[in-house]
Amino acid sequence: MPLKKTQRSLKNWTDQDWTTSSGKKSSETGEVYAPKKQIQRLKSTKKGRRKLAAANRKKRAATRAGKQHAKHGLHKGKKR
């Protein structure tokens, strides 16, 4: 029996290799988690590195404010 669209989406999401840009734990560095491919793509351009740095600043500020989730902008356009 084939998977439904939502089940396929969840399977793809869990199959991705999620990490931070430094490869360390987010709780230690305050960096955002994203798929490894997305981080590599962002790190390859100057504009992407700025976007990643801005997302990390927003994440750290939200963490300092006691929030569990931060709207950092790396996942814009994705339905949540």
N, CA, C and O atoms as a Maestro MAE file, in Angstrom:
{
 s_m_m2io_version
 :::
 2.0.0
}

f_m_ct {
 s_m_title
 :::
 protein
 m_atom[320] {
  # First column is atom index #
  i_m_mmod_type
  r_m_x_coord
  r_m_y_coord
  r_m_z_coord
  i_m_residue_number
  s_m_chain_name
  s_m_pdb_residue_name
  s_m_pdb_atom_name
  i_m_atomic_number
  :::
  1 25 0.848 -1.175 0.000 1 A "MET " " N  " 7
  2 3 0.000 0.000 0.000 1 A "MET " " CA " 6
  3 2 0.895 1.240 0.000 1 A "MET " " C  " 6
  4 15 1.744 1.380 0.880 1 A "MET " " O  " 8
  5 25 0.724 2.124 -0.952 2 A "PRO " " N  " 7
  6 3 1.580 3.313 -1.038 2 A "PRO " " CA " 6
  7 2 1.284 4.307 0.099 2 A "PRO " " C  " 6
  8 15 0.182 4.362 0.644 2 A "PRO " " O  " 8
  9 25 2.301 5.067 0.419 3 A "LEU " " N  " 7
  10 3 2.164 6.065 1.481 3 A "LEU " " CA " 6
  11 2 1.382 7.271 0.981 3 A "LEU " " C  " 6
  12 15 1.444 7.615 -0.199 3 A "LEU " " O  " 8
  13 25 0.646 7.910 1.886 4 A "LYS " " N  " 7
  14 3 -0.051 9.147 1.549 4 A "LYS " " CA " 6
  15 2 0.981 10.270 1.427 4 A "LYS " " C  " 6
  16 15 2.123 10.120 1.859 4 A "LYS " " O  " 8
  17 25 0.578 11.373 0.846 5 A "LYS " " N  " 7
  18 3 1.481 12.497 0.614 5 A "LYS " " CA " 6
  19 2 2.100 12.994 1.927 5 A "LYS " " C  " 6
  20 15 3.299 13.267 1.984 5 A "LYS " " O  " 8
  21 25 1.289 13.111 2.970 6 A "THR " " N  " 7
  22 3 1.802 13.585 4.253 6 A "THR " " CA " 6
  23 2 2.781 12.589 4.862 6 A "THR " " C  " 6
  24 15 3.753 12.986 5.505 6 A "THR " " O  " 8
  25 25 2.533 11.307 4.664 7 A "GLN " " N  " 7
  26 3 3.432 10.287 5.187 7 A "GLN " " CA " 6
  27 2 4.769 10.308 4.441 7 A "GLN " " C  " 6
  28 15 5.827 10.136 5.047 7 A "GLN " " O  " 8
  29 25 4.714 10.520 3.113 8 A "ARG " " N  " 7
  30 3 5.944 10.622 2.326 8 A "ARG " " CA " 6
  31 2 6.757 11.832 2.760 8 A "ARG " " C  " 6
  32 15 7.981 11.765 2.874 8 A "ARG " " O  " 8
  33 25 6.060 12.944 3.002 9 A "SER " " N  " 7
  34 3 6.728 14.174 3.424 9 A "SER " " CA " 6
  35 2 7.443 13.963 4.758 9 A "SER " " C  " 6
  36 15 8.587 14.384 4.928 9 A "SER " " O  " 8
  37 25 6.773 13.316 5.694 10 A "LEU " " N  " 7
  38 3 7.370 13.047 6.999 10 A "LEU " " CA " 6
  39 2 8.554 12.087 6.866 10 A "LEU " " C  " 6
  40 15 9.567 12.255 7.545 10 A "LEU " " O  " 8
  41 25 8.431 11.097 6.005 11 A "LYS " " N  " 7
  42 3 9.527 10.151 5.787 11 A "LYS " " CA " 6
  43 2 10.745 10.871 5.201 11 A "LYS " " C  " 6
  44 15 11.872 10.647 5.641 11 A "LYS " " O  " 8
  45 25 10.517 11.734 4.209 12 A "ASN " " N  " 7
  46 3 11.618 12.502 3.615 12 A "ASN " " CA " 6
  47 2 12.267 13.404 4.654 12 A "ASN " " C  " 6
  48 15 13.490 13.536 4.692 12 A "ASN " " O  " 8
  49 25 11.451 14.021 5.492 13 A "TRP " " N  " 7
  50 3 11.956 14.932 6.522 13 A "TRP " " CA " 6
  51 2 12.843 14.181 7.510 13 A "TRP " " C  " 6
  52 15 13.901 14.677 7.895 13 A "TRP " " O  " 8
  53 25 12.418 12.993 7.921 14 A "THR " " N  " 7
  54 3 13.194 12.240 8.899 14 A "THR " " CA " 6
  55 2 14.434 11.608 8.278 14 A "THR " " C  " 6
  56 15 15.412 11.356 8.983 14 A "THR " " O  " 8
  57 25 14.414 11.348 6.978 15 A "ASP " " N  " 7
  58 3 15.572 10.754 6.311 15 A "ASP " " CA " 6
  59 2 16.704 11.756 6.093 15 A "ASP " " C  " 6
  60 15 17.845 11.354 5.863 15 A "ASP " " O  " 8
  61 25 16.405 13.048 6.160 16 A "GLN " " N  " 7
  62 3 17.429 14.067 5.961 16 A "GLN " " CA " 6
  63 2 18.406 14.075 7.139 16 A "GLN " " C  " 6
  64 15 18.042 13.754 8.270 16 A "GLN " " O  " 8
  65 25 19.639 14.445 6.848 17 A "ASP " " N  " 7
  66 3 20.670 14.544 7.879 17 A "ASP " " CA " 6
  67 2 20.654 15.969 8.422 17 A "ASP " " C  " 6
  68 15 21.161 16.882 7.771 17 A "ASP " " O  " 8
  69 25 20.078 16.169 9.608 18 A "TRP " " N  " 7
  70 3 19.949 17.492 10.208 18 A "TRP " " CA " 6
  71 2 21.150 17.764 11.106 18 A "TRP " " C  " 6
  72 15 21.607 16.881 11.831 18 A "TRP " " O  " 8
  73 25 21.661 19.007 11.050 19 A "THR " " N  " 7
  74 3 22.830 19.380 11.833 19 A "THR " " CA " 6
  75 2 22.894 20.899 11.982 19 A "THR " " C  " 6
  76 15 22.044 21.619 11.456 19 A "THR " " O  " 8
  77 25 23.895 21.374 12.694 20 A "THR " " N  " 7
  78 3 24.177 22.808 12.774 20 A "THR " " CA " 6
  79 2 25.325 23.109 11.820 20 A "THR " " C  " 6
  80 15 25.945 22.188 11.289 20 A "THR " " O  " 8
  81 25 25.612 24.376 11.598 21 A "SER " " N  " 7
  82 3 26.673 24.721 10.655 21 A "SER " " CA " 6
  83 2 28.056 24.314 11.165 21 A "SER " " C  " 6
  84 15 28.954 24.053 10.365 21 A "SER " " O  " 8
  85 25 28.237 24.257 12.483 22 A "SER " " N  " 7
  86 3 29.530 23.850 13.033 22 A "SER " " CA " 6
  87 2 29.614 22.344 13.257 22 A "SER " " C  " 6
  88 15 30.704 21.798 13.431 22 A "SER " " O  " 8
  89 25 28.465 21.676 13.254 23 A "GLY " " N  " 7
  90 3 28.437 20.242 13.520 23 A "GLY " " CA " 6
  91 2 28.321 19.920 15.000 23 A "GLY " " C  " 6
  92 15 28.213 18.750 15.368 23 A "GLY " " O  " 8
  93 25 28.341 20.939 15.858 24 A "LYS " " N  " 7
  94 3 28.203 20.726 17.300 24 A "LYS " " CA " 6
  95 2 26.741 20.807 17.697 24 A "LYS " " C  " 6
  96 15 25.893 21.145 16.871 24 A "LYS " " O  " 8
  97 25 26.436 20.501 18.955 25 A "LYS " " N  " 7
  98 3 25.067 20.558 19.443 25 A "LYS " " CA " 6
  99 2 24.565 22.000 19.470 25 A "LYS " " C  " 6
  100 15 25.308 22.924 19.799 25 A "LYS " " O  " 8
  101 25 23.305 22.172 19.122 26 A "SER " " N  " 7
  102 3 22.700 23.499 19.135 26 A "SER " " CA " 6
  103 2 22.633 24.050 20.558 26 A "SER " " C  " 6
  104 15 22.725 25.261 20.759 26 A "SER " " O  " 8
  105 25 22.475 23.172 21.538 27 A "SER " " N  " 7
  106 3 22.405 23.624 22.928 27 A "SER " " CA " 6
  107 2 23.738 24.203 23.393 27 A "SER " " C  " 6
  108 15 23.767 25.024 24.310 27 A "SER " " O  " 8
  109 25 24.842 23.784 22.771 28 A "GLU " " N  " 7
  110 3 26.160 24.312 23.130 28 A "GLU " " CA " 6
  111 2 26.486 25.597 22.384 28 A "GLU " " C  " 6
  112 15 27.109 26.502 22.940 28 A "GLU " " O  " 8
  113 25 26.062 25.679 21.117 29 A "THR " " N  " 7
  114 3 26.468 26.799 20.266 29 A "THR " " CA " 6
  115 2 25.378 27.833 20.035 29 A "THR " " C  " 6
  116 15 25.679 28.987 19.729 29 A "THR " " O  " 8
  117 25 24.120 27.440 20.176 30 A "GLY " " N  " 7
  118 3 23.014 28.361 19.909 30 A "GLY " " CA " 6
  119 2 22.712 28.502 18.425 30 A "GLY " " C  " 6
  120 15 22.010 29.428 18.017 30 A "GLY " " O  " 8
  121 25 23.239 27.589 17.616 31 A "GLU " " N  " 7
  122 3 23.016 27.654 16.177 31 A "GLU " " CA " 6
  123 2 21.715 26.956 15.795 31 A "GLU " " C  " 6
  124 15 21.180 26.142 16.547 31 A "GLU " " O  " 8
  125 25 21.225 27.294 14.609 32 A "VAL " " N  " 7
  126 3 19.992 26.682 14.121 32 A "VAL " " CA " 6
  127 2 20.283 25.301 13.546 32 A "VAL " " C  " 6
  128 15 21.372 25.039 13.038 32 A "VAL " " O  " 8
  129 25 19.289 24.429 13.638 33 A "TYR " " N  " 7
  130 3 19.351 23.117 12.997 33 A "TYR " " CA " 6
  131 2 18.714 23.240 11.627 33 A "TYR " " C  " 6
  132 15 17.680 23.890 11.470 33 A "TYR " " O  " 8
  133 25 19.323 22.624 10.649 34 A "ALA " " N  " 7
  134 3 18.782 22.592 9.291 34 A "ALA " " CA " 6
  135 2 19.360 21.364 8.592 34 A "ALA " " C  " 6
  136 15 20.337 20.784 9.066 34 A "ALA " " O  " 8
  137 25 18.772 20.970 7.483 35 A "PRO " " N  " 7
  138 3 19.344 19.851 6.741 35 A "PRO " " CA " 6
  139 2 20.779 20.174 6.298 35 A "PRO " " C  " 6
  140 15 21.090 21.312 5.945 35 A "PRO " " O  " 8
  141 25 21.623 19.175 6.323 36 A "LYS " " N  " 7
  142 3 23.041 19.355 6.004 36 A "LYS " " CA " 6
  143 2 23.237 19.955 4.608 36 A "LYS " " C  " 6
  144 15 24.105 20.806 4.412 36 A "LYS " " O  " 8
  145 25 22.433 19.511 3.646 37 A "LYS " " N  " 7
  146 3 22.542 20.041 2.282 37 A "LYS " " CA " 6
  147 2 22.226 21.533 2.245 37 A "LYS " " C  " 6
  148 15 22.889 22.291 1.536 37 A "LYS " " O  " 8
  149 25 21.218 21.958 3.005 38 A "GLN " " N  " 7
  150 3 20.851 23.369 3.030 38 A "GLN " " CA " 6
  151 2 21.975 24.194 3.658 38 A "GLN " " C  " 6
  152 15 22.289 25.279 3.168 38 A "GLN " " O  " 8
  153 25 22.575 23.701 4.720 39 A "ILE " " N  " 7
  154 3 23.668 24.418 5.373 39 A "ILE " " CA " 6
  155 2 24.858 24.535 4.435 39 A "ILE " " C  " 6
  156 15 25.472 25.599 4.349 39 A "ILE " " O  " 8
  157 25 25.196 23.456 3.728 40 A "GLN " " N  " 7
  158 3 26.311 23.509 2.785 40 A "GLN " " CA " 6
  159 2 26.031 24.503 1.670 40 A "GLN " " C  " 6
  160 15 26.928 25.234 1.251 40 A "GLN " " O  " 8
  161 25 24.786 24.536 1.182 41 A "ARG " " N  " 7
  162 3 24.416 25.477 0.127 41 A "ARG " " CA " 6
  163 2 24.528 26.927 0.630 41 A "ARG " " C  " 6
  164 15 25.000 27.803 -0.094 41 A "ARG " " O  " 8
  165 25 24.095 27.168 1.861 42 A "LEU " " N  " 7
  166 3 24.175 28.519 2.410 42 A "LEU " " CA " 6
  167 2 25.622 28.947 2.649 42 A "LEU " " C  " 6
  168 15 25.977 30.100 2.405 42 A "LEU " " O  " 8
  169 25 26.447 28.031 3.122 43 A "LYS " " N  " 7
  170 3 27.837 28.358 3.419 43 A "LYS " " CA " 6
  171 2 28.677 28.591 2.160 43 A "LYS " " C  " 6
  172 15 29.777 29.139 2.240 43 A "LYS " " O  " 8
  173 25 28.162 28.179 1.003 44 A "SER " " N  " 7
  174 3 28.943 28.290 -0.227 44 A "SER " " CA " 6
  175 2 28.922 29.683 -0.845 44 A "SER " " C  " 6
  176 15 29.736 29.971 -1.722 44 A "SER " " O  " 8
  177 25 28.007 30.562 -0.409 45 A "THR " " N  " 7
  178 3 27.949 31.920 -0.959 45 A "THR " " CA " 6
  179 2 28.015 32.940 0.165 45 A "THR " " C  " 6
  180 15 27.675 32.650 1.312 45 A "THR " " O  " 8
  181 25 28.455 34.131 -0.184 46 A "LYS " " N  " 7
  182 3 28.548 35.207 0.809 46 A "LYS " " CA " 6
  183 2 27.157 35.574 1.339 46 A "LYS " " C  " 6
  184 15 26.976 35.770 2.540 46 A "LYS " " O  " 8
  185 25 26.183 35.663 0.435 47 A "LYS " " N  " 7
  186 3 24.816 35.991 0.836 47 A "LYS " " CA " 6
  187 2 24.250 34.909 1.762 47 A "LYS " " C  " 6
  188 15 23.566 35.216 2.738 47 A "LYS " " O  " 8
  189 25 24.537 33.653 1.451 48 A "GLY " " N  " 7
  190 3 24.074 32.547 2.275 48 A "GLY " " CA " 6
  191 2 24.701 32.559 3.662 48 A "GLY " " C  " 6
  192 15 24.029 32.283 4.656 48 A "GLY " " O  " 8
  193 25 26.001 32.880 3.726 49 A "ARG " " N  " 7
  194 3 26.673 32.955 5.035 49 A "ARG " " CA " 6
  195 2 26.072 34.061 5.890 49 A "ARG " " C  " 6
  196 15 25.928 33.903 7.103 49 A "ARG " " O  " 8
  197 25 25.720 35.188 5.256 50 A "ARG " " N  " 7
  198 3 25.068 36.282 6.008 50 A "ARG " " CA " 6
  199 2 23.703 35.840 6.515 50 A "ARG " " C  " 6
  200 15 23.332 36.137 7.651 50 A "ARG " " O  " 8
  201 25 22.955 35.128 5.672 51 A "LYS " " N  " 7
  202 3 21.622 34.651 6.059 51 A "LYS " " CA " 6
  203 2 21.729 33.658 7.218 51 A "LYS " " C  " 6
  204 15 20.927 33.700 8.151 51 A "LYS " " O  " 8
  205 25 22.709 32.776 7.157 52 A "LEU " " N  " 7
  206 3 22.926 31.796 8.214 52 A "LEU " " CA " 6
  207 2 23.342 32.481 9.520 52 A "LEU " " C  " 6
  208 15 22.888 32.099 10.599 52 A "LEU " " O  " 8
  209 25 24.204 33.490 9.416 53 A "ALA " " N  " 7
  210 3 24.633 34.231 10.605 53 A "ALA " " CA " 6
  211 2 23.460 34.979 11.236 53 A "ALA " " C  " 6
  212 15 23.334 35.027 12.460 53 A "ALA " " O  " 8
  213 25 22.602 35.565 10.393 54 A "ALA " " N  " 7
  214 3 21.426 36.279 10.909 54 A "ALA " " CA " 6
  215 2 20.471 35.309 11.599 54 A "ALA " " C  " 6
  216 15 19.900 35.633 12.641 54 A "ALA " " O  " 8
  217 25 20.296 34.132 11.028 55 A "ALA " " N  " 7
  218 3 19.421 33.120 11.633 55 A "ALA " " CA " 6
  219 2 19.972 32.688 12.982 55 A "ALA " " C  " 6
  220 15 19.213 32.498 13.932 55 A "ALA " " O  " 8
  221 25 21.290 32.530 13.072 56 A "ASN " " N  " 7
  222 3 21.901 32.140 14.346 56 A "ASN " " CA " 6
  223 2 21.731 33.238 15.396 56 A "ASN " " C  " 6
  224 15 21.488 32.946 16.567 56 A "ASN " " O  " 8
  225 25 21.859 34.498 14.980 57 A "ARG " " N  " 7
  226 3 21.641 35.611 15.929 57 A "ARG " " CA " 6
  227 2 20.210 35.602 16.461 57 A "ARG " " C  " 6
  228 15 19.985 35.777 17.658 57 A "ARG " " O  " 8
  229 25 19.237 35.395 15.557 58 A "LYS " " N  " 7
  230 3 17.830 35.355 15.972 58 A "LYS " " CA " 6
  231 2 17.571 34.181 16.912 58 A "LYS " " C  " 6
  232 15 16.839 34.310 17.893 58 A "LYS " " O  " 8
  233 25 18.177 33.036 16.603 59 A "LYS " " N  " 7
  234 3 18.004 31.846 17.447 59 A "LYS " " CA " 6
  235 2 18.574 32.078 18.839 59 A "LYS " " C  " 6
  236 15 17.944 31.733 19.839 59 A "LYS " " O  " 8
  237 25 19.772 32.665 18.902 60 A "ARG " " N  " 7
  238 3 20.386 32.928 20.208 60 A "ARG " " CA " 6
  239 2 19.576 33.936 21.015 60 A "ARG " " C  " 6
  240 15 19.428 33.786 22.228 60 A "ARG " " O  " 8
  241 25 19.050 34.962 20.349 61 A "ALA " " N  " 7
  242 3 18.230 35.965 21.038 61 A "ALA " " CA " 6
  243 2 16.951 35.334 21.583 61 A "ALA " " C  " 6
  244 15 16.546 35.635 22.705 61 A "ALA " " O  " 8
  245 25 16.319 34.472 20.810 62 A "ALA " " N  " 7
  246 3 15.097 33.806 21.266 62 A "ALA " " CA " 6
  247 2 15.397 32.863 22.427 62 A "ALA " " C  " 6
  248 15 14.599 32.745 23.358 62 A "ALA " " O  " 8
  249 25 16.541 32.195 22.372 63 A "THR " " N  " 7
  250 3 16.925 31.293 23.456 63 A "THR " " CA " 6
  251 2 17.164 32.079 24.736 63 A "THR " " C  " 6
  252 15 16.749 31.659 25.816 63 A "THR " " O  " 8
  253 25 17.837 33.227 24.613 64 A "ARG " " N  " 7
  254 3 18.068 34.085 25.794 64 A "ARG " " CA " 6
  255 2 16.754 34.580 26.377 64 A "ARG " " C  " 6
  256 15 16.635 34.759 27.589 64 A "ARG " " O  " 8
  257 25 15.762 34.801 25.509 65 A "ALA " " N  " 7
  258 3 14.452 35.277 25.961 65 A "ALA " " CA " 6
  259 2 13.607 34.146 26.539 65 A "ALA " " C  " 6
  260 15 12.481 34.377 26.978 65 A "ALA " " O  " 8
  261 25 14.142 32.924 26.541 66 A "GLY " " N  " 7
  262 3 13.433 31.798 27.144 66 A "GLY " " CA " 6
  263 2 12.480 31.082 26.210 66 A "GLY " " C  " 6
  264 15 11.643 30.301 26.662 66 A "GLY " " O  " 8
  265 25 12.591 31.334 24.913 67 A "LYS " " N  " 7
  266 3 11.692 30.692 23.955 67 A "LYS " " CA " 6
  267 2 12.299 29.385 23.453 67 A "LYS " " C  " 6
  268 15 13.512 29.276 23.274 67 A "LYS " " O  " 8
  269 25 11.443 28.407 23.231 68 A "GLN " " N  " 7
  270 3 11.909 27.122 22.740 68 A "GLN " " CA " 6
  271 2 12.118 27.147 21.227 68 A "GLN " " C  " 6
  272 15 13.021 26.488 20.713 68 A "GLN " " O  " 8
  273 25 11.292 27.899 20.522 69 A "HIS " " N  " 7
  274 3 11.364 27.967 19.066 69 A "HIS " " CA " 6
  275 2 11.665 29.395 18.640 69 A "HIS " " C  " 6
  276 15 11.208 30.349 19.269 69 A "HIS " " O  " 8
  277 25 12.437 29.537 17.566 70 A "ALA " " N  " 7
  278 3 12.794 30.857 17.057 70 A "ALA " " CA " 6
  279 2 12.359 30.974 15.604 70 A "ALA " " C  " 6
  280 15 12.520 30.035 14.825 70 A "ALA " " O  " 8
  281 25 11.810 32.122 15.242 71 A "LYS " " N  " 7
  282 3 11.469 32.383 13.836 71 A "LYS " " CA " 6
  283 2 12.696 33.020 13.203 71 A "LYS " " C  " 6
  284 15 12.841 34.242 13.185 71 A "LYS " " O  " 8
  285 25 13.580 32.166 12.680 72 A "HIS " " N  " 7
  286 3 14.851 32.646 12.162 72 A "HIS " " CA " 6
  287 2 14.842 32.866 10.666 72 A "HIS " " C  " 6
  288 15 15.768 33.488 10.144 72 A "HIS " " O  " 8
  289 25 13.836 32.382 9.950 73 A "GLY " " N  " 7
  290 3 13.702 32.675 8.528 73 A "GLY " " CA " 6
  291 2 14.323 31.669 7.574 73 A "GLY " " C  " 6
  292 15 14.156 31.813 6.363 73 A "GLY " " O  " 8
  293 25 15.030 30.660 8.060 74 A "LEU " " N  " 7
  294 3 15.628 29.686 7.137 74 A "LEU " " CA " 6
  295 2 14.590 28.750 6.542 74 A "LEU " " C  " 6
  296 15 14.820 28.178 5.476 74 A "LEU " " O  " 8
  297 25 13.468 28.583 7.196 75 A "HIS " " N  " 7
  298 3 12.443 27.662 6.713 75 A "HIS " " CA " 6
  299 2 11.237 28.419 6.153 75 A "HIS " " C  " 6
  300 15 10.130 27.881 6.120 75 A "HIS " " O  " 8
  301 25 11.443 29.659 5.714 76 A "LYS " " N  " 7
  302 3 10.347 30.447 5.143 76 A "LYS " " CA " 6
  303 2 9.783 29.758 3.927 76 A "LYS " " C  " 6
  304 15 10.507 29.143 3.143 76 A "LYS " " O  " 8
  305 25 8.479 29.869 3.782 77 A "GLY " " N  " 7
  306 3 7.824 29.274 2.632 77 A "GLY " " CA " 6
  307 2 7.415 27.829 2.854 77 A "GLY " " C  " 6
  308 15 6.690 27.252 2.043 77 A "GLY " " O  " 8
  309 25 7.872 27.252 3.934 78 A "LYS " " N  " 7
  310 3 7.495 25.880 4.244 78 A "LYS " " CA " 6
  311 2 6.219 25.906 5.079 78 A "LYS " " C  " 6
  312 15 6.073 26.739 5.974 78 A "LYS " " O  " 8
  313 25 5.319 25.013 4.791 79 A "LYS " " N  " 7
  314 3 4.090 24.938 5.589 79 A "LYS " " CA " 6
  315 2 4.412 24.288 6.911 79 A "LYS " " C  " 6
  316 15 5.012 23.213 6.946 79 A "LYS " " O  " 8
  317 25 4.034 24.904 7.970 80 A "ARG " " N  " 7
  318 3 4.295 24.378 9.329 80 A "ARG " " CA " 6
  319 2 2.996 24.214 10.052 80 A "ARG " " C  " 6
  320 15 2.981 23.786 11.206 80 A "ARG " " O  " 8
  :::
 }
 m_bond[319] {
  # First column is bond index #
  i_m_from
  i_m_to
  i_m_order
  :::
  1 1 2 1
  2 2 3 1
  3 3 4 2
  4 3 5 1
  5 5 6 1
  6 6 7 1
  7 7 8 2
  8 7 9 1
  9 9 10 1
  10 10 11 1
  11 11 12 2
  12 11 13 1
  13 13 14 1
  14 14 15 1
  15 15 16 2
  16 15 17 1
  17 17 18 1
  18 18 19 1
  19 19 20 2
  20 19 21 1
  21 21 22 1
  22 22 23 1
  23 23 24 2
  24 23 25 1
  25 25 26 1
  26 26 27 1
  27 27 28 2
  28 27 29 1
  29 29 30 1
  30 30 31 1
  31 31 32 2
  32 31 33 1
  33 33 34 1
  34 34 35 1
  35 35 36 2
  36 35 37 1
  37 37 38 1
  38 38 39 1
  39 39 40 2
  40 39 41 1
  41 41 42 1
  42 42 43 1
  43 43 44 2
  44 43 45 1
  45 45 46 1
  46 46 47 1
  47 47 48 2
  48 47 49 1
  49 49 50 1
  50 50 51 1
  51 51 52 2
  52 51 53 1
  53 53 54 1
  54 54 55 1
  55 55 56 2
  56 55 57 1
  57 57 58 1
  58 58 59 1
  59 59 60 2
  60 59 61 1
  61 61 62 1
  62 62 63 1
  63 63 64 2
  64 63 65 1
  65 65 66 1
  66 66 67 1
  67 67 68 2
  68 67 69 1
  69 69 70 1
  70 70 71 1
  71 71 72 2
  72 71 73 1
  73 73 74 1
  74 74 75 1
  75 75 76 2
  76 75 77 1
  77 77 78 1
  78 78 79 1
  79 79 80 2
  80 79 81 1
  81 81 82 1
  82 82 83 1
  83 83 84 2
  84 83 85 1
  85 85 86 1
  86 86 87 1
  87 87 88 2
  88 87 89 1
  89 89 90 1
  90 90 91 1
  91 91 92 2
  92 91 93 1
  93 93 94 1
  94 94 95 1
  95 95 96 2
  96 95 97 1
  97 97 98 1
  98 98 99 1
  99 99 100 2
  100 99 101 1
  101 101 102 1
  102 102 103 1
  103 103 104 2
  104 103 105 1
  105 105 106 1
  106 106 107 1
  107 107 108 2
  108 107 109 1
  109 109 110 1
  110 110 111 1
  111 111 112 2
  112 111 113 1
  113 113 114 1
  114 114 115 1
  115 115 116 2
  116 115 117 1
  117 117 118 1
  118 118 119 1
  119 119 120 2
  120 119 121 1
  121 121 122 1
  122 122 123 1
  123 123 124 2
  124 123 125 1
  125 125 126 1
  126 126 127 1
  127 127 128 2
  128 127 129 1
  129 129 130 1
  130 130 131 1
  131 131 132 2
  132 131 133 1
  133 133 134 1
  134 134 135 1
  135 135 136 2
  136 135 137 1
  137 137 138 1
  138 138 139 1
  139 139 140 2
  140 139 141 1
  141 141 142 1
  142 142 143 1
  143 143 144 2
  144 143 145 1
  145 145 146 1
  146 146 147 1
  147 147 148 2
  148 147 149 1
  149 149 150 1
  150 150 151 1
  151 151 152 2
  152 151 153 1
  153 153 154 1
  154 154 155 1
  155 155 156 2
  156 155 157 1
  157 157 158 1
  158 158 159 1
  159 159 160 2
  160 159 161 1
  161 161 162 1
  162 162 163 1
  163 163 164 2
  164 163 165 1
  165 165 166 1
  166 166 167 1
  167 167 168 2
  168 167 169 1
  169 169 170 1
  170 170 171 1
  171 171 172 2
  172 171 173 1
  173 173 174 1
  174 174 175 1
  175 175 176 2
  176 175 177 1
  177 177 178 1
  178 178 179 1
  179 179 180 2
  180 179 181 1
  181 181 182 1
  182 182 183 1
  183 183 184 2
  184 183 185 1
  185 185 186 1
  186 186 187 1
  187 187 188 2
  188 187 189 1
  189 189 190 1
  190 190 191 1
  191 191 192 2
  192 191 193 1
  193 193 194 1
  194 194 195 1
  195 195 196 2
  196 195 197 1
  197 197 198 1
  198 198 199 1
  199 199 200 2
  200 199 201 1
  201 201 202 1
  202 202 203 1
  203 203 204 2
  204 203 205 1
  205 205 206 1
  206 206 207 1
  207 207 208 2
  208 207 209 1
  209 209 210 1
  210 210 211 1
  211 211 212 2
  212 211 213 1
  213 213 214 1
  214 214 215 1
  215 215 216 2
  216 215 217 1
  217 217 218 1
  218 218 219 1
  219 219 220 2
  220 219 221 1
  221 221 222 1
  222 222 223 1
  223 223 224 2
  224 223 225 1
  225 225 226 1
  226 226 227 1
  227 227 228 2
  228 227 229 1
  229 229 230 1
  230 230 231 1
  231 231 232 2
  232 231 233 1
  233 233 234 1
  234 234 235 1
  235 235 236 2
  236 235 237 1
  237 237 238 1
  238 238 239 1
  239 239 240 2
  240 239 241 1
  241 241 242 1
  242 242 243 1
  243 243 244 2
  244 243 245 1
  245 245 246 1
  246 246 247 1
  247 247 248 2
  248 247 249 1
  249 249 250 1
  250 250 251 1
  251 251 252 2
  252 251 253 1
  253 253 254 1
  254 254 255 1
  255 255 256 2
  256 255 257 1
  257 257 258 1
  258 258 259 1
  259 259 260 2
  260 259 261 1
  261 261 262 1
  262 262 263 1
  263 263 264 2
  264 263 265 1
  265 265 266 1
  266 266 267 1
  267 267 268 2
  268 267 269 1
  269 269 270 1
  270 270 271 1
  271 271 272 2
  272 271 273 1
  273 273 274 1
  274 274 275 1
  275 275 276 2
  276 275 277 1
  277 277 278 1
  278 278 279 1
  279 279 280 2
  280 279 281 1
  281 281 282 1
  282 282 283 1
  283 283 284 2
  284 283 285 1
  285 285 286 1
  286 286 287 1
  287 287 288 2
  288 287 289 1
  289 289 290 1
  290 290 291 1
  291 291 292 2
  292 291 293 1
  293 293 294 1
  294 294 295 1
  295 295 296 2
  296 295 297 1
  297 297 298 1
  298 298 299 1
  299 299 300 2
  300 299 301 1
  301 301 302 1
  302 302 303 1
  303 303 304 2
  304 303 305 1
  305 305 306 1
  306 306 307 1
  307 307 308 2
  308 307 309 1
  309 309 310 1
  310 310 311 1
  311 311 312 2
  312 311 313 1
  313 313 314 1
  314 314 315 1
  315 315 316 2
  316 315 317 1
  317 317 318 1
  318 318 319 1
  319 319 320 2
  :::
 }
}
